[in-house]
């Protein structure tokens, strides 16, 4: 496991700055020595460069930290020195210039001048406060055409604060930082999950560390940011990191503890090229099982086997599709026993056999906590396999003793044991399909704790990478390619996407405000290079509803027949419907929350047919969604796409928080205002758009007001799109029939329809089929190449919106 989590080692051969005009050989970095400082430029591809600064050469030359898989490669890079004395490192994609080591006084950055007396007085009272840990090793990265992508002005290694050093188990550490230019027209996206309602992260301070109790909802730190100027920056430091973007024309990245400044720059002519670079560095996003792309039904909690089966039976009786049923937490006899309470789960194996016969899989919650007195606590404590304080005492945090401390899965022995117990207690004997790893921050603040890999202060953010890897790697080790992994996880880190993970927005409140904030939170999360994210549809926690509560506007759904579900939260059925409509266009669709009932029939007779309509739409779109997911596997790019990705030259889309592309075709504009039956939608320029519901064709580059009655999610299709649709049958079968191919004319287009067995990793060995659909707009002709995707004549399946079509196959 440790070998996978570290990147490959660096070659021991280094080039000095004196090798002017010499091509860089093998996989050695370019190393510059500057008056006790070391600068390393290490390529990983023509468009990927690792930049490292430090005062300790050994620390600079160490490989990157956790999360990285790629190996360095200097192929195509050369080093020269220009007339100004800059060291120039060049590839076919990037040009990097590092300023000379000894700048003339006139070239050094400085403040505005003061008169001599002012300067003397300031020196008397404030002298000695100069930051001697900040260095002026300026660096500029351009593309090959000379466009500036990134300019770093200074970097800092200042002595760490005493309390940080103490928490870092007494290790010698520094506060590390780097300062970059922030041009006024630059916009920023990604950096994990912030639930403050931000889309463009410019002019915001990002507290990049896992924080379950953050304002608005849990913060999740994944230190990878994408810039509108055409680069991505991956910050290689797992301690608490603060990123200030755009203030005073600067971006400042600052980490609490480290022994070097280290980051990667990925250049790209498109957003997807940047995501390909992130994929190369940190790993692929594997396909999930086919059924997981359907609908996942959950609530907190289905507390008995009988409840789970009765819900699944009702979906089947109503002929409503269902992919996965969830067995949530509090299912053990005692927290940490890793069992199922037999009084409530008398025969889990029989339950799963019955669900599987219906075409329904199961997702089981397994918490990482082990309470005192539970079956394994003494063994885990004696081996040091629980997260503990510096004196070796397991840390239960502020929780009740009945919950207990977290297992330390950064320890490979503990991680292997944890997986084996899950395998032998839940998967093999009972037939559970997937694992929900809750509390993966970990939820016990590790700042004063010690992991097996080191102090919680230094490695604050990496636990979710190790914890999800413990189960993913165990699955692959023991089951090989035969069964795909799905892990639901509450926090993430660099590279966690490679562990078969779906991340969710944590335990958010069930309010209209949270619906509005959740959309940009999800868009920035997927913009971080982790394509699989979802929400608890309609929120987890109920707000406190006053006794005399009334909605701001007359509710669009009458919930009077659902009082045992909603109490006096009279507009909650409307909120659930709006959120559910949006959920159809999340990468994974999952309903969950603390409610008495939470199924599509639980919110009243007016809500049920609307929810059924959108549930069936989710299944009709599965061929499209599954093919988009395969594209994410190939490229690393998300298919829940903030508008900047597809319209990079459109200034109007830089900060739209409530519209996005779902795959290449759909523009989704959820309704987030209670009582609203209309909303404005901006249609990006450069193409025409079709209203999905009416087929009306509209020009891009305009803001429109669109009708949005309660049963209508504003939804538009880009001209030139090809949309395959399947049946809306009651389970997500791998043999889902293609019933329609919709063409939206107005531009040339293509679509790769991907199909495989839906359950194994055989696609990694090429065992799949692709039907390439190609639309020639001028000829008004559809061609299809590759595997046959439907039987019978094309005319029975293919339709062109607003017109007739000529078809042909090769």
N, C-alpha and C positions, 0 to 999 in steps of 0.2 A: 504493500500500500504506500509506504513512504517513498518508494522509487517512483511511483506514478505521480505522487503529489508534487515532487520536485521536478524542475526542468532538467534537461541534460547538462552535464558539466561543461565548463569552458575549456578550450584548448590551452595548454600551458605556454603556447608561443605568443608573445606580445610584440607589437610593433611600437617603436618610439616615434616621436614627432620628427625625428631627423630623416626618416625614410620618405623624403619628399618626392612625389611623382612615381612612387613604387606601388604596384597593385597589391592589394591586401591578399594574403595567401591563407589557405586552409580556413579554419573557423575561428581564428584569433580575433579578439577585439582590437580596436585602435585605442591605445593607452597613452595618455598625455600626463606628464608629471609637471606640476606647477607649484613650486615653493612649498613642499610638504603636502600638497593636495594631489589627488589622483582623479583623473577623468577617464571614463571608459565609454566608448561607443561600440556597441555590439549588435551587428545586424542579425536578424532572423529570417528575412526575406527582402527583396528589393524595396518593399514598402513598409517594412517593420524594423524599427531600431530601438534597442534598449540603451538608455542614457543613465549613467551612474556617476555620482560625485561623492567624494569622501575624503576624510583626513587620515583614514587607515586603509592603506592599499589592499590589505588582505580582505577587508570587508567589501571593498569595491569589487574585487575580483571574484567574490563568491557568486554562485548562481542566484537567479531570482528566487523569491520566496514561494510560499504555498500557492497552488492554483494553476501553475504553468506546466505545460507538457512539451512545448516545442523545443527543438534543439537549434542552437545558433547556426547560421549559414551566411558566410561573407561572399558568396558567389555573386559576381557582378559589381562589387563595391571597389572603389579605388580611393586612395588618399593622396592629396597634394597640398601645397601651401601657396596661397595667392600673393599678389604683390603687396597687399595690406598686412600680410603676416598671419592671416586667418588660416587655421587648419581646415581643409575642405574635404569632406567625406561624401562620396557621390555614388549613386546607383541610377538605374533607368527610371526610378520613381521619385527619388528624394535627393536633395542637396543639403548637407549639414555644414554649417560654418561655426567654428568655435573661435572666439576672439583670442588674440595673443595673450600669453601669460602675464606679461608686464605691460600694461596699458600706460600711455603717457598721461600725466596729470590732467591734461585738457580733455582726455577721452573718458575719464572716470565719471560716473554719475555723481551729481552733487546737488545740494540745496541752493536756493537763491542766496546771494551774498549778504553778509551782515557787516556793519562797521566794526572796527577793531575793539572799541570799548564794549559793545554788545557781546562780541565774541568772548572777550576777557571775563565779563561777568558770568556768562553762561558756563564757561569752563570752570570758574570758581565754584559755582553752586551745583552744576550738573555734570562736570567733567568726569570721565571714567565710565560713563554710561553708554559709550559707543558700543555697538553690537559687533564685537570682534569675531563673532562666529558667522558673519555673512560675507560671502565671497562674490566677486564680480566676474565670474567666468561666463560671460554672455554667450548664448548659443542661439542660432537662427536656423530654422528648417524651412525650406521652400520646396515646391514641386520643380520639375525640370524646366518648366517655362518661366520660373523665377517668382511665382506668386508665393508670398509669405504665408506659411501655414501656422507656424508657432515660433514665438521669440521668447526665450527665457533670459531674464536680466540678471538675477542673482539666485544663489542658493545658500542655505543656512544649516549649520550644525552647531547649535548652542547647547551648553550644559543643561541636562534635564533638571526638572524641579526635584527637590529632595524627596517629596512625598511620592513622586512617580518612581524615582530610583528605588525607594524602599519597597514599593509595591512590585517592582520588577525584580524582586528577589535579590536586590543588591547589585544587579548587573550594571556595568558601565553603559550608559545610554545617553543619547542626545535627543533634543527636540529638533526635528528635521523639517525643512520647508524649502519650497521653490516658488519664485515669483515670475509670472509671465505677463506679457502684454495682453490687453483685452480691447481690441478695436471696437469702436462703437457699433459696428454692424455685425458683430459676431454673436451667435446664439448657441446655447448649450443644452444638452439633453442626456439623460441616463442617470448614473450614480445611484442605482438601486431604487429604493422606494421611499419617497417623501409624500405624506398625505396632507399637504398644506394647500392643495389646489393649484400648484404651480405646473405650468407646461414648460415654457422657456425658463431655464434655471438662472439666466442672467439676472444680476442685481439681487441675488439671494445668497445666504450663507447656508451651506449644506453641512449638517452635523452627521458625518459619515461613520456612524457606528450603530449597532443594533440596539434599539430602544423600544421595548414593548409598550411603554407608557408615554410615548411621544405625543405631542399635541396633534389631534386629528386622527391618529392611528399609528401603528408601529412603523418606525424607521428601520430600513434594512440597508446595510452598507454593501454595495458592490462598486469598488472604486474604478469605474470605467466610464468615461465621458466622451460623447461625440460632439464635435463642433461643426457649425454650419460652414466653416471655411474649408472643410475637406480633410479632417484628421480625427483620429480618436486618441485619447490619452488614458493609459492604464497605469494607475499609481500602485507601485509595488511596496505596500506597507500595510500590515494588518492591524496596527494599533488604531486607537481613536484618531480620526482624521477630520480636520475642518477645511472646507473648501469655500473660499469667498470669490465669487464670480462677478467681475465687472465693476467692482467698487474702485473709484479713482483711476479707472483705466487699467486695472490690473486684475489678474487672477492669482490668488495665493493658496497653495496647497500646503498644509501644515499637519504633521503627525506627532502624536504625543511622545513617542519613543522610537528610536531606530539607530542604526550604526552607519547609515549612508542615505543619500537621496537617490532613489531609483525609480524610473518610470519608463514605459514603452510609448512610442509614438507610432501610430498606424496611419499611413497616408492612403487616400482613396479618392478616385474620381467620382464615386457614388457612395451612398451610405452602405450599400450591400458589399462593396469592396472593403470597406472598413470592417464590416461584420465578418467577412471572410478572414481578415487578419486576426480578429479576436478569436474566431474558431480555431485558427492555426495555433495561436498561442495557448489557449486554455481548454480546447477539446470540443467535440461535436455535441450537438443536441440530438439525441437518439429519438427515433419514432416511438411513440407510446402505443400501447395496444389499441386496436381499432375501436373497441367498445368505450374506451376512455374518452374518445372524441365525441361520443354521443351525449348522454345526460347522466349526471351523477346525483343521486337522491340521498340527502342527509338531513338530519336535524340533531340538535343537542338536547337530549340523546335518545336514540332508539335503545331503550334499556333492556329489552328482552329479545330473544330469538323469535318469539311469536309476533312481536311488533314488526320486525324486519320482514318476515314472510307475509304478513297481512298487507303491508304496503305494496310489496312486489306483486302480490296476487291482485290487488286492486288496479294497478297499472295494466296488468294483463287483461283483466275483466273489461276495463274501459278502452282497450285497444290503443293504449298510449305507449310510445316507445320509452325504453329505460335501458341504460347500459350498466350502471354500477349502483349497488346499495352499500351504505357506509355503516360500519359498527364503530361508534365514537368511543371516547375515553370513559373512565370509571367502569370498566368492564371486568376488572380483576377482583379476586377475593381480598387482596391487599396490594397496595401500590408497590410494584416491584416483584410480585410473585410470578409475573409473566404467565398468567393462566386466564381462563374465563370462568366467572362465577357459575358453577353448575346449577344453582337455583334459578338463574335467569337464562343460562345457555346450556340446556340439558344435552343437546346433541348438535354441536356446531357442524360436524361433518355432514349430517343429514340435511341441515339447513343449506349448506353450500351446494350439495348435490341437487337439491330442489331448485335453488336459484339458477344454477348452471343449466338445468334442463329448460328454464325459461329464457335462456340467453342473457342472464344477468350475472355479472361478476361482483366480487366483494372487496372492499377496502377496509382494513382493520387498523384502528388507532393503537399504537404502542408507544407509551410515554417513556422518556429516558430516566425517570425518577425511581429511586429505590429507598423505601422508608426503613427506618430501624425496625428490626423484628421480622422483616420480610424474608423470604426464602434465601435470597442471595446476598443480603446486606453484609453480613459478617465476612464472607469470602471476598466481596468486592472491596470492602474497607481494608482488609488485611493485605490485599495485593496492591493497594494504592490506586485502584481503578475507578474511584469516584473523584469528581472535581473537589479539590480540598484547599484549605488555607495553607499559608507558608509553613505552619507547624505540623502539617499532615492531617489535620482534622477535617473530615468531610463537611462540606458547606451546604446546609439546607436553605441558605438564603433567609428571607423573611417568611417563608411558608410554614404551615403547620408541620409538625413532625410526621404526620400521617402521609405527607407527600414525599419528603426526603430529597437528598442531593441528586445531581445528574451523574450519569456514567460518563467517564472520560474517554470518549471514542477517538481522541487524538492518539491514544495508546493503541498500537496495532493489536496487541494481545487482547485488550478489552474489547476492541472493535470486532475482532473475530469471534470472541465469545458471545457478544451481543447478537450478532447475526445468527450464529449457530442455535442459540436459544429461540429466536424468532422462527427459524426454519423448522426446528424439531418440535416446537410447542404449538405452532399456529399453521404453518404452511403445509408441511407434510401430513400431519395427522388430520387436519380439519379442512384443508383445501382452500384456505384464503388466498386471494389472488395478488393483492397489492397491500402496501404498508403505508400508513399515515404516521410520519415522524413529526409529532407536534413538539413544541417547546425547543426548537432547534437553534435558538440564539447563542448560548443557552439562556433560558429565562431567568436563571440565577445570575446576577451581575458578576462576571468573573474578574472585575478589576483588581480585587485583592486576593484572587485565588491563583492556583498553579495548575496548569495542564501538564500532561506528560511531555509535551514539546517545549514547555517554558511557561513563563508567567502569563496570567490572563491580561495583564496590562499590555505586554508586548504583542500578544497574539489574540487580541480582544475579539476580532471579527471572524476567525477562521473555523470556529466550531461547526457551523452548518455544512461546510465542505467535507470535513471528516465524518460527521455523523451520517450524512446521506451516502457517502462513499462506503461506509461500513456495510450497509444493506445492499447497495447496488453491486459492489464488487463481490459480495457473498453470493448474490443471485447468479451473477455471471460465472463465478467459479464453480458453483455446484450444479447449475442447470444449463450451463453453456449457452447455446443459441436457441434453446427450445422454447423459452418463454421470456417475454419482454417485461421489463421492470417499470412499475409506476410507484413513485414515492411522492406523497403530498407533504410539503415542508413549509414551515412558517418563516424561515430566514434563509439567506443565500450568501454566497461569496464567489469570488472569481473562480470559474471552472466548475461550479456546482451544477451547471446545466448538463454536464456529461454524465451525471449520476441518475438519469431517468426520472428527473424531478419535475414536479408541478409546484409552483409557489403560489401562495395566496396572501391576500392583503391583511391577514390577521383578524383579530376579534374587534371589528369595527362596529359602530353604532348604526342601528336601523333607522336612519333619518334621511330626509331629502338633501340636507347639507352634505352628508357622507356620500350619497350617490354622486353628487356633483364633483366632489373631491376625488372620488375613486377613479374617474376616467383618466385625468392626467397622471395620477399615481401609477396606473397600469401602463400607460403609454411610455412613461419614463422608465419603468421597470423593464419592459420589453426592449426599449431602446438601449438598455444596458447590455444587450446580447444574450439575454435569457428569455427565449420565446414563450415559455409556458408559465402563464400567470392567470389567476382568476380571483373572483371575490366570493364570499358567502353571499349568494343572491339575496338582496334586500336586507343585508346586515346581520350581525351576530347578536350584539347586546340590544335589548329593548331600552329605549330612553324611558325616563320616568314621566308618565303621562298624568297630568293633573286631572282631578276628578271632573272638573267642568270643561275639559278640553274640547275644542272644536278646530277643525282644519281652517287654514287661512282662506281657502276657497271651497266651494261645494265639491265634495269628492266626486270624481268621475266614475267610481265604482261604489255601488251600494253594498256595504259589508255587514248589513244588519243580520244576515243569516249566517255570519261567521264570528259571532261574538265570543265563542269558546276558543277561538284562535287569536283574535285581535283585541279583545277587551274593549276599552273605549278609545283606542287608537283608530279613529274612524276613517282616516285616509290611508291607513296602512295597506289595504288591498290595492289601492291605486299605486302606491309606492312599489309593492311587490310586482305588479304587472309591468310597470315601466322598467324596473331593474331586470326582470326576467326577459323582457324584450331585448335589452342590451346584452344579457347573458348569452343569447344565441350567438352573438358575435364576439365572444371572448374565446381565447384559445382553447380553454376547457370550460364546460358549462356545469356548474355545481350549485345546488341550493343547500343552504345550511343556516342554522341559527337557533337561538334559545326561544322556542315557541312550542305551544302545546301540540300544534299540528303544522306541517310545512310542505304538504304535497299540493299538486296543482288543483286539486278539488277542495282545498282547505280554506279558500279565501272568498267563497260565496259563488252563487250561480252566475252572477255577471262576470266574474273574473275567470271562471273555469274555461269557457270556450276560447277566450283570448289566449290564455296560457297554453291550451291544447294546440291552438293554431301555431304558436311560435315554437313549441316543443317539436311539432312535426316538421316545421321549417328547418330546425336544426338538423334533423335527420335527412331531409331532402338535400341539404347542402353538404352532407358528409363526403361525397366524392370530391367536391371542390376543396373542402377543408383539409381532407387527408392528403390531397395532392399538394396543397400549400404547405402542409407540415413536412412533407418529404423535401420540398424545396428548402425549408429551414434546416433540415438535416444536411443537405448538400452544401449550403452556403453559410449557415450560422445566422442568417438574417431572420428577424421575426416576421410573422404574418399578421399580427396586430400592430399596425404601422402608423406611428405619428406622421402627420402630413409632410414634415420636412424631408422624410426619406424619399418620397416619390416626386416631390415638387421642390427640389432644392433651390431653384432660381425664382421662386414665388415668394416675395417678401410678405405677402398677406397671410401666409400660413405659419409664419415663424412662431406664433404664440396663440394658436387656437387650441384651447384645452379640451373641447368636447366634440371634436370630429376626428375621424381617423380612417385609414384604409384597412379593410379586412381582406388580406390577400391582394392580388393585383386588380380586382374588379370592383369591390364594394366600398363605397364611402358611407360610413355609419355616423349618424348624428342623433344620439339618444336624447330623449326628453327628460329634463332633470328638474322641472319646476312643477310643483303641485298645482293641479287645476288647469294646466296649460293644454290647449288644443291646437296651437300653432307654435312654430319656432323658426328663427332665421337660420339659414344654412349658407355657408360660403362654398361655392363650387370652384375649385382651383382652375386657373387659366391653363390654356394650352391644349384643351380637349373639350369635347362635348360630353354631356352627362344625361342619363336616363333616370327618371323617377321609377324605381322598381315596381311600385304598385300601380301606376297609371300608364307607364311606358312613354310619358311625355319626354321629348328631347329638349335639352336646354344647353345654352352656351356656357362654357366655363368663364372664370374671371368675374363673376358677379355674385352678389349676396341676394338670396331670394327668401321669401317667407313662404313656408310650406305648411299645408294642413297636417295636423298630427292628432287626430282623435285618439281616444284611449287604446284602440286596437291597432294603431299604426305607428311604427317606428320609422322616422324619416330615413330613407335608404335610397342610395343612388348608385348607378352602375356606370363605370367609365366607358365611353365609346371605344370600340375595338375589343371589348372583353368577350370571352367565351366562358360560359358558366355551365358546367355539367350538373345535372340534378338526378338524384336517385329516388327510390321509393321512401315513403315515410313509415315503413313497417315497424312493428312493435319491438324489435331488438336490432342492435347494430350488427348485422350479419356481414361477414367478410365478402359474401357473394351478392351484395346489394346490387340490384338491377339499375342500370342507367335508363331513365325514362324520358329524359329531355336534355338536349344540348341547345342552350339559348345563345344566340349571337346578337351582340349590340353593335350595329354598324356605325361607321363614321371614322374608322381608322383601321389599319392592318392590325392583326392580333394573333397570338398563339397561346396555347395552353397545353401543358404536359399532364395528362390524366394518368395518375400513378395507382397501381393496384398490386397487392401481394397477399400473403396469407393472413396478415393482420395480427399475428400472435407471436411470431418468432423474430429472430435477428437474421433470418436468411437473406433479407434484402442487402445486408452488408457483403454477402458473397454474390450479389447480382441476381438473386432469385426473385424477380418481380417482373411486371409488365408495364410498359408505358405506351400510351396512345397519344401521339402528338397531333393536336388539332391546330390547323393553320387557316386563318381567315384573310383572304385577299379582298380588300375593300373595293378596289377599282374594278375588279372582275366580278365582284359580288359572289365569291366562290369559297366554299369550305372544303379543304382537303384534310384527310386524316391518314397518318402514317403509323406503322408499328402494329401493336397488338389490336385485335378487334375488341371494341368496347361494348358493342351492342349487336343484336341479331336483327335481320330484316332490313328493309330499305331505309336509307338515310332520311327520306322524307317523313318517315313515321316518328323520328326522334328529333331531327334538327329543325329549329325554327329561328327566323330572323325577325327581330322586333321591328314591326312596322313594314315588313316587306316579304318577298319570296326569296328563295335562295337556290343556287346551283351547287351541287355537291359532287364530290369525287373522292376516291381513295387511291392510295398508292401501295 
